Amino acid sequence: MLFATLFNYDEQGRNAWYAMTNGARVSGGTDRWSGALYRLTGPRFDTAPWTAVTPREVGTMSVDFTEGNAGTLSYTINGISVSKSIERQAFAPLRPECERERP
């Protein structure tokens, strides 16, 4: 399962948070995950009394890893499709399992 969040702007230019909460691995031995995309709305984190965030399904998202540190993010929100190259940003000398040398 893959969980992903996306900060973007809506059609009116307002900031918006989106999440793919249950991205499933696509069968066939690929390194691709795909799932429903939800727009999240709710109060600020410090609002009192706090109420739960409201998710609304607005499209789909997929992440296709071409290697351990790079891939493609594709999503559709309200019928508008976008595809972007993504790259892991290293902030520490640790290396993920997918990047380590294999025997």
C-alpha positions as CSV (number, residue, x, y, z in Angstrom):
1,M,0.0,0.0,0.0
2,L,1.2,3.5,-0.8
3,F,0.0,6.7,1.0
4,A,0.6,10.0,-0.7
5,T,-0.3,13.6,-0.1
6,L,-0.4,16.4,-2.6
7,F,-0.5,20.2,-2.0
8,N,-1.9,22.0,-5.0
9,Y,-4.3,24.8,-6.0
10,D,-7.9,24.4,-7.1
11,E,-9.6,26.0,-10.1
12,Q,-10.1,29.3,-8.1
13,G,-6.5,29.5,-7.1
14,R,-7.1,28.5,-3.5
15,N,-4.7,26.1,-1.7
16,A,-5.9,22.5,-1.5
17,W,-4.7,19.3,0.1
18,Y,-5.2,15.9,-1.6
19,A,-4.4,12.4,-0.5
20,M,-4.3,8.9,-2.0
21,T,-4.9,6.9,1.2
22,N,-4.9,3.4,-0.2
23,G,-2.7,3.2,-3.3
24,A,-2.5,-0.5,-4.4
25,R,0.4,-2.0,-6.3
26,V,-0.6,-2.6,-9.9
27,S,-0.3,-6.3,-10.8
28,G,2.2,-7.5,-13.4
29,G,5.5,-7.0,-11.5
30,T,5.5,-3.2,-12.0
31,D,6.7,-0.6,-9.5
32,R,3.4,1.3,-9.9
33,W,0.8,2.1,-7.3
34,S,-2.6,3.6,-8.1
35,G,-5.7,4.6,-6.2
36,A,-8.5,7.1,-5.6
37,L,-7.6,10.7,-4.8
38,Y,-9.4,12.7,-2.2
39,R,-9.6,16.4,-1.5
40,L,-9.3,17.0,2.2
41,T,-11.1,19.9,3.9
42,G,-11.4,20.8,7.5
43,P,-10.3,23.1,10.3
44,R,-6.8,24.3,11.2
45,F,-4.8,21.9,13.5
46,D,-5.2,24.3,16.4
47,T,-8.9,25.0,16.1
48,A,-10.9,24.4,19.3
49,P,-13.1,22.5,19.3
50,W,-11.4,20.4,16.6
51,T,-13.5,18.5,14.1
52,A,-12.5,15.7,11.7
53,V,-11.2,16.3,8.2
54,T,-13.7,15.7,5.4
55,P,-12.5,13.7,2.4
56,R,-14.2,14.0,-1.0
57,E,-13.2,11.8,-3.9
58,V,-12.1,14.0,-6.8
59,G,-10.0,11.7,-9.1
60,T,-7.2,9.2,-9.2
61,M,-3.4,9.2,-8.6
62,S,-0.6,6.9,-9.6
63,V,3.1,6.7,-8.8
64,D,5.4,4.8,-11.1
65,F,8.9,4.3,-9.8
66,T,11.4,4.0,-12.7
67,E,14.3,3.5,-10.2
68,G,14.9,3.8,-6.5
69,N,15.2,7.6,-6.5
70,A,13.0,8.7,-9.4
71,G,9.6,8.2,-11.0
72,T,6.5,9.7,-12.4
73,L,3.5,11.1,-10.4
74,S,0.3,11.2,-12.4
75,Y,-3.1,12.4,-11.2
76,T,-6.5,13.5,-12.4
77,I,-8.6,16.0,-10.4
78,N,-12.1,16.8,-11.6
79,G,-11.2,15.6,-15.1
80,I,-7.9,17.5,-15.4
81,S,-4.9,15.2,-15.8
82,V,-1.3,16.1,-14.8
83,S,1.9,14.1,-15.0
84,K,5.2,15.2,-13.3
85,S,8.6,13.7,-12.9
86,I,9.5,13.2,-9.2
87,E,12.9,12.6,-7.5
88,R,13.9,11.6,-4.0
89,Q,15.6,14.4,-2.1
90,A,18.3,13.1,0.2
91,F,18.6,14.9,3.5
92,A,20.8,12.3,5.2
93,P,23.5,9.9,4.2
94,L,21.2,6.8,4.7
95,R,20.4,4.9,1.6
96,P,17.2,3.0,1.0
97,E,17.1,-0.7,0.3
98,C,16.3,-0.2,-3.3
99,E,19.5,1.8,-3.8
100,R,21.9,-0.6,-2.0
101,E,24.2,-2.9,-4.0
102,R,22.9,-6.4,-4.3
103,P,25.1,-9.5,-4.2
